[in-house]
Amino acid sequence: MILTTQKPFEEIKKLIEPYKSVLVVGCGTCATESQTGGEPQVKEMAEKLHEGRSVETLMIETPCDERIVRKEWRSFKEKGKSVDALLVLSCGAGVQTLVETVGLPSYPGLNTHFIGKVERIGLAYERCRACGDCKLGVTAGVCPVTMCAKGLMNGPCGGMINGKCEVKGYVRDCAWHTIWKRLQEQGRLDLFRVTQPARQYGLEAYPRGIDALPAHAVIKGVNPVLGPDETAETVRKAVEELNKQKAEAK
């Protein structure tokens, strides 16, 4: 899930200071699980902001889903309610979806940190960096991008001693030592001897979208990303061909 923490209240007050009517929007999924944007937090935030202004509240199950946002916003408007701005208690994706869909100034009430796992309330760890080329199937479910302090795709490096990483003083487990142990336990140690290719940083070219990935659709723009088996030369030729087709169409 996407992990968030609440912004300092003084920062939030400054963001919405110009507005006389504000809608506090909560997230029914990740922010609810993080206890940063669920119903209790939305209610508490509304009570804090009530002085000197009108405050409404709205819970949206997934504020990052434009279809659901449109539906919920339409229902809100049908009740005859009107606001000047939104304070969104969700990740940054939710804030952007709301401002694009609703068309009103929308401000983040939370800071977005990472995609991770929750061990218990208040304790979470990063586990995914959305790199676009997942290797968990060959690394025994241990992500080398997030779990290795150096983000190595092959390891361990020379800084590992007794299964511990040199970064932060040998107190954290070495990701690649953990990968080796798990593969050994699973009887798949042959995978450890396979050299993994370098990360495809082209898959993280921003802004990203599913329709921009060659595996899902043809290359559409002048800034395509690399697929796992493509090179910069492949993409250059594809772009040239695309531009040629556009010129012929004119």
ZAMARGU-4260 file (C-alpha; in steps of 0.2 Angstrom, whole numbers, plus 5000, padded with zeros to 4 digits):
<rodrens>
0) 5000/5000/5000 | 5005/5018/4998 | 5011/5025/5015 | 5008/5043/5020 | 5009/5054/5035
5) 5000/5070/5040 | 5007/5086/5036 | 5010/5098/5050 | 4994/5107/5055 | 5001/5124/5053
10) 5006/5120/5035 | 4989/5114/5031 | 4981/5130/5039 | 4992/5141/5028 | 4988/5131/5012
15) 4969/5134/5015 | 4970/5151/5023 | 4962/5161/5008 | 4946/5150/5007 | 4930/5152/5017
20) 4923/5135/5012 | 4933/5119/5012 | 4929/5101/5008 | 4940/5088/5017 | 4941/5073/5007
25) 4947/5056/5014 | 4953/5040/5006 | 4945/5024/5010 | 4959/5013/5005 | 4978/5016/5008
30) 4976/5032/5019 | 4963/5023/5029 | 4974/5009/5032 | 4988/5021/5037 | 4976/5030/5049
35) 4980/5046/5040 | 4965/5049/5029 | 4951/5038/5036 | 4934/5044/5043 | 4941/5048/5060
40) 4955/5058/5053 | 4943/5067/5041 | 4932/5071/5055 | 4946/5077/5066 | 4953/5088/5053
45) 4936/5096/5049 | 4934/5100/5067 | 4951/5109/5068 | 4947/5119/5052 | 4930/5124/5056
50) 4934/5141/5065 | 4930/5155/5053 | 4925/5145/5038 | 4912/5132/5032 | 4919/5114/5031
55) 4911/5099/5023 | 4918/5081/5022 | 4918/5067/5009 | 4925/5050/5010 | 4930/5043/4993
60) 4935/5024/4992 | 4949/5027/4980 | 4952/5045/4976 | 4965/5040/4963 | 4951/5033/4952
65) 4944/5046/4941 | 4928/5036/4938 | 4924/5035/4956 | 4929/5053/4959 | 4917/5059/4946
70) 4903/5049/4953 | 4906/5055/4971 | 4908/5073/4966 | 4892/5072/4956 | 4883/5066/4971
75) 4890/5079/4982 | 4885/5093/4970 | 4867/5086/4969 | 4865/5089/4987 | 4866/5108/4983
80) 4883/5109/4992 | 4897/5121/4986 | 4915/5124/4992 | 4930/5135/4986 | 4944/5122/4989
85) 4948/5104/4994 | 4960/5097/5007 | 4964/5080/5002 | 4969/5067/5014 | 4976/5054/5002
90) 4992/5051/4992 | 4998/5063/4979 | 4989/5053/4966 | 4972/5057/4974 | 4976/5075/4975
95) 4980/5076/4957 | 4965/5066/4952 | 4953/5077/4961 | 4960/5094/4955 | 4959/5087/4937
100) 4942/5080/4939 | 4934/5093/4950 | 4943/5109/4944 | 4944/5117/4961 | 4960/5121/4970
105) 4965/5105/4979 | 4978/5104/4993 | 4988/5089/5000 | 4985/5086/5019 | 4997/5072/5019
110) 5015/5068/5013 | 5017/5053/5002 | 5032/5042/5006 | 5033/5025/4998 | 5024/5009/4993
115) 5027/4997/5007 | 5021/4984/5019 | 5013/4987/5036 | 5020/4977/5050 | 5008/4985/5063
120) 4999/5002/5064 | 5013/5015/5064 | 5026/5003/5058 | 5029/5001/5039 | 5043/4997/5027
125) 5046/5002/5009 | 5045/4986/4998 | 5042/4992/4980 | 5048/5007/4970 | 5037/5003/4955
130) 5052/5001/4944 | 5042/4993/4929 | 5052/4977/4928 | 5049/4966/4943 | 5062/4953/4947
135) 5054/4946/4963 | 5051/4929/4954 | 5070/4926/4952 | 5075/4934/4969 | 5064/4924/4980
140) 5052/4938/4984 | 5066/4950/4990 | 5066/4966/4980 | 5085/4971/4977 | 5080/4989/4972
145) 5072/4993/4989 | 5080/4980/5001 | 5098/4983/4995 | 5105/4999/5001 | 5114/5001/4985
150) 5100/4995/4974 | 5112/4981/4966 | 5104/4969/4954 | 5118/4956/4958 | 5126/4953/4974
155) 5131/4953/4988 | 5144/4966/4986 | 5161/4967/4996 | 5153/4977/5010 | 5143/4962/5017
160) 5150/4954/5032 | 5141/4939/5041 | 5125/4943/5032 | 5125/4961/5037 | 5126/4977/5026
165) 5140/4989/5028 | 5128/5004/5026 | 5122/5010/5043 | 5135/5000/5052 | 5131/4982/5049
170) 5115/4982/5058 | 5103/4978/5043 | 5102/4962/5034 | 5111/4961/5017 | 5097/4959/5004
175) 5107/4948/4993 | 5112/4937/5007 | 5093/4935/5011 | 5090/4931/4993 | 5103/4917/4994
180) 5096/4910/5010 | 5078/4910/5003 | 5083/4902/4986 | 5093/4889/4995 | 5078/4885/5006
185) 5067/4884/4991 | 5079/4873/4981 | 5081/4886/4968 | 5099/4891/4971 | 5103/4889/4953
190) 5094/4906/4950 | 5107/4914/4961 | 5121/4910/4949 | 5112/4919/4935 | 5118/4936/4931
195) 5103/4949/4931 | 5103/4963/4918 | 5105/4981/4923 | 5090/4990/4928 | 5079/4997/4914
200) 5079/5015/4920 | 5070/5020/4904 | 5054/5011/4912 | 5054/5025/4925 | 5054/5039/4913
205) 5042/5052/4919 | 5027/5055/4918 | 5023/5036/4916 | 5007/5028/4911 | 5002/5010/4907
210) 4997/5015/4889 | 5015/5021/4887 | 5023/5004/4889 | 5027/4994/4873 | 5020/4978/4881
215) 5003/4986/4882 | 5002/4997/4867 | 5012/5003/4852 | 5024/5017/4854 | 5014/5033/4853
220) 5025/5048/4857 | 5042/5056/4856 | 5047/5050/4873 | 5044/5032/4873 | 5051/5020/4887
225) 5062/5005/4884 | 5054/4987/4885 | 5064/4973/4893 | 5071/4968/4876 | 5073/4984/4868
230) 5088/4996/4865 | 5089/5015/4863 | 5092/5011/4844 | 5076/5001/4843 | 5066/5015/4850
235) 5075/5028/4839 | 5070/5019/4824 | 5052/5017/4830 | 5050/5035/4833 | 5057/5039/4816
240) 5044/5027/4808 | 5031/5035/4818 | 5036/5053/4812 | 5037/5046/4794 | 5019/5040/4795
245) 5013/5056/4802 | 5021/5066/4788 | 5013/5054/4775 | 4996/5056/4783 | 4997/5075/4781
</rodrens>
